[in-house]
Amino acid sequence: MNTFNRMFFASGLVAFGLGMSSTSGCGGGDYCSTVFNKAVECASPEEKALVEGLKDLVMKDCREKKDRDPEEEKADLECAKKSACDEYKKCQQELSDKKQAIRIKKEVEGALKTGEKMEDALSSCKYSDIKDEEVKKLCGDLFKKSIDAAIKELEGVRDSGGDGLSKCFDLQATAEKVSPEEKTKADALCKEVEAGKRAKEALDEAKKNLDANTNEVPFQCSMAVEDLEKLTSDWAKAKLQEVAKGCYVDLGKKILPAQVDKMLICEYQVEQVYKAVKKYDLKDAELDTWISKADAKCAGSK
């Protein structure tokens, strides 16, 4: 942060706006002295000592600046001419808002046009107190573009069973800025992403047991189907059937033949398969035969 920004931040005035310092192009003493003296005049007693202590650094920084902006200098001087400090502070706040709007507009238009520096532009839109209606609309356009891209990416994460926690956090924060409807859609997708992760864990564990001839239904299976049951989307319904098949049909065709004929009661592993088959109306010709045989011991487990 340059010297003038430090000065005005310390004084609580933030007179020329973060990132668009009043020092730009103040190569002459009149401008530098005028804006500095006004800041000191309107600072609180506590702030005044800090501001005055920075005077040498402020004036040096101001006078050595090369990139002059006559319009900004003129606006700063107009504020400094205000006789009352309340009017001066109001003027500086309005000027700061205007500079902020110009900066963010340029940043967002560039991001929308090129797709570059999207994160920087999004941060500016999310965390700035924007008052300019044109800039608000541009930020809305940027949010929607970001949401569309995030949804596409997260659908891929969901389908692969990956971890989308941080991406979901960003999507939900952005969607909240647009509308309650967008936030609801983002929340729904993120629930699917989490369910997709659970589903992959369940299917991976079920495959391990199947390959190792381990006649057990992994605990991840019940967690996955419980998560998916709560969701109503077509994706969730299809994924539930996929998990149910991998966990209860494929493993069931190993578990039931190994246990049904010799069990005295409905054994726990058999019971898990039996309940799932009945609950989700799972159909498989080979498994159906064993489910029928298990009825005598497991019918009360529906």
C-alpha positions in Angstrom: 0.0 0.0 0.0 1.5 3.4 -1.0 2.0 6.3 1.3 -1.1 8.2 0.5 -3.2 5.1 0.9 -1.6 4.4 4.3 -2.3 8.0 5.3 -6.0 8.0 4.4 -6.6 4.5 5.7 -5.0 5.5 9.0 -7.2 8.6 9.2 -10.3 6.7 8.4 -11.0 8.7 5.3 -9.8 6.4 2.5 -9.9 9.6 0.6 -8.8 8.5 -2.8 -9.8 4.9 -2.9 -7.9 1.6 -2.4 -5.7 0.9 -5.4 -6.4 4.4 -7.0 -4.2 6.6 -4.9 -4.6 10.3 -4.8 -0.9 10.5 -5.3 -1.2 9.6 -9.0 0.5 12.4 -10.9 0.8 15.0 -8.2 4.2 16.3 -9.3 3.5 19.8 -8.1 3.6 21.1 -4.5 0.3 22.9 -4.5 -1.7 19.8 -5.1 0.2 17.7 -2.7 0.2 20.3 0.1 -3.5 21.1 -0.4 -4.8 17.5 -0.2 -2.4 16.6 2.7 -3.3 19.7 4.8 -7.0 19.1 4.3 -6.6 15.5 5.4 -4.8 16.6 8.5 -7.4 19.3 9.2 -10.3 16.8 9.1 -8.6 13.9 10.9 -9.5 13.1 14.5 -7.0 14.1 17.3 -5.8 10.5 17.5 -5.5 10.1 13.8 -3.9 13.5 13.3 -0.6 12.5 15.1 -0.2 9.5 12.8 -1.0 11.4 9.7 1.3 14.2 10.5 4.1 11.7 11.3 3.8 10.5 7.8 4.1 13.9 6.2 7.7 13.6 4.8 7.0 10.2 3.2 3.6 11.4 1.9 5.0 14.5 0.3 8.0 12.7 -1.2 5.8 10.0 -2.7 3.4 12.6 -4.1 6.0 14.8 -5.7 7.9 11.9 -7.3 4.9 10.4 -9.0 5.1 10.3 -12.8 1.7 9.1 -14.0 -0.4 12.2 -13.7 -4.2 12.1 -13.9 -5.4 15.7 -14.3 -9.1 14.8 -13.9 -8.4 12.9 -10.6 -6.3 15.8 -9.3 -9.0 18.3 -10.2 -11.6 16.2 -8.3 -9.3 15.8 -5.3 -8.8 19.5 -5.2 -12.5 20.2 -5.4 -13.0 18.1 -2.3 -10.2 19.8 -0.5 -11.9 23.2 -1.1 -14.9 22.2 1.0 -14.8 24.3 4.1 -16.6 21.9 6.4 -15.0 18.6 7.2 -18.3 16.8 6.9 -18.7 18.1 3.4 -15.1 17.2 2.6 -15.5 13.6 3.9 -18.7 13.2 1.9 -17.0 14.5 -1.2 -14.1 12.1 -0.7 -16.4 9.2 -0.2 -18.3 10.0 -3.4 -15.1 10.4 -5.2 -13.8 7.1 -3.8 -17.0 5.3 -4.9 -16.6 6.7 -8.4 -13.0 5.7 -8.7 -13.9 2.2 -7.4 -16.7 1.9 -10.0 -14.3 2.9 -12.8 -11.7 0.4 -11.6 -14.1 -2.5 -11.1 -15.9 -1.8 -14.4 -12.7 -2.0 -16.3 -11.7 -5.2 -14.5 -15.0 -6.9 -15.0 -15.3 -5.9 -18.7 -11.9 -7.3 -19.3 -12.8 -10.6 -17.5 -16.0 -11.0 -19.4 -14.4 -10.3 -22.8 -11.2 -12.4 -22.4 -12.0 -14.9 -19.7 -8.8 -13.9 -18.0 -8.3 -12.8 -14.4 -11.8 -14.0 -13.6 -11.0 -14.7 -9.9 -9.7 -11.1 -9.4 -12.8 -9.6 -11.0 -15.0 -11.9 -9.0 -13.3 -10.9 -5.7 -13.8 -7.3 -6.5 -17.5 -7.9 -7.2 -18.1 -10.0 -4.1 -16.2 -8.0 -1.5 -16.6 -4.4 -2.7 -19.5 -2.1 -1.6 -20.6 -1.3 -5.1 -23.1 1.5 -5.5 -22.9 2.1 -9.3 -25.9 0.4 -11.0 -24.0 -0.2 -14.2 -21.2 -1.9 -12.4 -23.7 -4.0 -10.3 -25.2 -5.2 -13.6 -21.7 -6.1 -15.0 -20.9 -8.0 -11.8 -24.2 -9.8 -12.1 -23.2 -10.9 -15.6 -19.8 -12.0 -14.3 -21.5 -14.0 -11.5 -23.7 -15.8 -14.0 -20.8 -16.6 -16.3 -18.8 -17.9 -13.3 -21.8 -20.0 -12.1 -22.3 -21.6 -15.5 -18.6 -22.6 -15.6 -18.6 -23.8 -12.0 -21.8 -25.9 -12.5 -20.2 -27.6 -15.5 -17.0 -28.3 -13.6 -18.9 -29.6 -10.5 -21.1 -31.9 -12.5 -17.9 -33.5 -13.7 -16.6 -33.8 -10.1 -20.0 -35.2 -9.0 -20.0 -37.8 -11.7 -16.4 -38.9 -11.0 -17.0 -39.0 -7.2 -14.3 -36.4 -6.6 -14.0 -33.9 -3.8 -15.8 -30.6 -4.6 -15.8 -29.0 -1.2 -13.8 -25.8 -2.0 -15.4 -25.4 -5.4 -18.9 -25.7 -3.9 -18.0 -23.1 -1.3 -17.1 -20.7 -4.1 -20.2 -21.5 -6.1 -22.6 -21.1 -3.2 -21.0 -17.7 -2.3 -21.3 -16.5 -5.9 -24.9 -17.8 -6.3 -26.0 -16.1 -3.2 -25.0 -12.8 -4.8 -27.3 -13.4 -7.8 -30.6 -14.7 -6.4 -32.2 -17.1 -3.9 -33.1 -19.3 -6.8 -29.4 -19.6 -7.9 -28.4 -20.3 -4.3 -31.0 -23.1 -4.1 -29.7 -24.6 -7.3 -26.1 -24.4 -6.1 -27.0 -26.0 -2.8 -28.7 -28.9 -4.6 -25.8 -29.5 -6.9 -23.4 -29.5 -4.0 -25.5 -32.0 -2.1 -25.2 -34.2 -5.2 -21.4 -33.7 -5.3 -21.1 -34.9 -1.7 -23.4 -37.8 -2.4 -21.3 -38.7 -5.5 -18.2 -38.8 -3.4 -19.9 -41.2 -0.9 -21.3 -43.3 -3.8 -17.8 -43.7 -5.3 -16.4 -44.7 -1.9 -19.2 -47.3 -1.5 -18.7 -48.8 -5.0 -14.9 -48.9 -4.6 -15.2 -50.8 -1.3 -17.9 -53.1 -2.7 -15.6 -54.0 -5.7 -12.7 -54.7 -3.3 -14.9 -57.2 -1.3 -16.2 -58.7 -4.5 -12.7 -59.2 -5.9 -11.4 -60.6 -2.6 -14.4 -62.9 -2.1 -15.2 -61.1 1.2 -18.8 -61.7 1.8 -19.6 -58.5 3.5 -21.5 -55.3 2.6 -19.2 -52.4 3.3 -20.6 -49.8 5.8 -20.0 -47.1 3.1 -22.9 -48.6 1.2 -25.6 -47.7 3.7 -24.2 -44.2 4.1 -24.2 -43.7 0.3 -27.8 -44.9 -0.3 -29.0 -42.8 2.7 -27.5 -39.7 1.2 -28.9 -40.5 -2.3 -32.4 -41.2 -0.9 -32.7 -37.7 0.3 -32.2 -36.3 -3.2 -34.9 -36.1 -5.8 -33.0 -35.4 -9.0 -32.8 -37.8 -11.9 -29.0 -38.0 -11.3 -29.6 -39.1 -7.7 -32.2 -41.7 -8.7 -29.8 -43.2 -11.3 -26.8 -43.1 -8.9 -28.9 -44.8 -6.2 -29.7 -47.7 -8.5 -26.0 -47.9 -9.5 -24.9 -48.1 -5.9 -27.6 -50.5 -4.9 -26.6 -52.9 -7.7 -22.9 -52.7 -6.8 -23.4 -53.1 -3.1 -26.4 -55.4 -2.8 -27.0 -57.2 -6.1 -23.4 -58.0 -7.1 -22.3 -58.7 -3.5 -25.6 -60.3 -2.7 -25.0 -63.0 -5.3 -21.9 -63.9 -3.3 -23.2 -63.4 0.2 -26.6 -65.2 0.0 -25.4 -68.5 -1.6 -22.7 -68.7 1.0 -25.0 -68.2 4.0 -28.7 -68.7 3.3 -28.9 -72.5 3.3 -27.0 -72.9 6.6 -28.2 -69.9 8.6 -30.4 -70.4 11.6 -31.6 -66.8 11.7 -31.4 -64.0 9.2 -27.7 -63.3 9.3 -26.6 -59.7 9.4 -25.0 -59.6 5.9 -27.9 -61.5 4.4 -30.3 -59.1 6.1 -28.6 -56.0 4.6 -29.0 -57.4 1.1 -32.5 -58.7 1.7 -33.7 -55.3 3.0 -32.1 -53.4 0.2 -33.6 -55.7 -2.5 -37.1 -55.2 -1.0 -36.7 -51.5 -0.4 -35.3 -50.5 -3.8 -37.2 -53.2 -5.7 -33.9 -54.6 -7.1 -34.3 -57.3 -9.8 -31.8 -59.9 -10.8 -32.7 -63.4 -11.9 -29.9 -65.1 -10.0 -30.3 -63.1 -6.9 -34.1 -63.4 -6.9 -33.9 -67.2 -6.3 -31.8 -66.6 -3.2 -34.0 -63.8 -1.9 -37.0 -66.3 -2.1 -35.0 -68.8 -0.1 -34.2 -66.2 2.5 -37.8 -65.3 3.0 -38.4 -67.9 5.7 -35.7 -66.4 8.0 -35.7 -62.7 6.8 -39.3 -61.8 5.9 -39.6 -59.9 9.1 -36.7 -57.7 8.1 -38.5 -55.8 5.4 
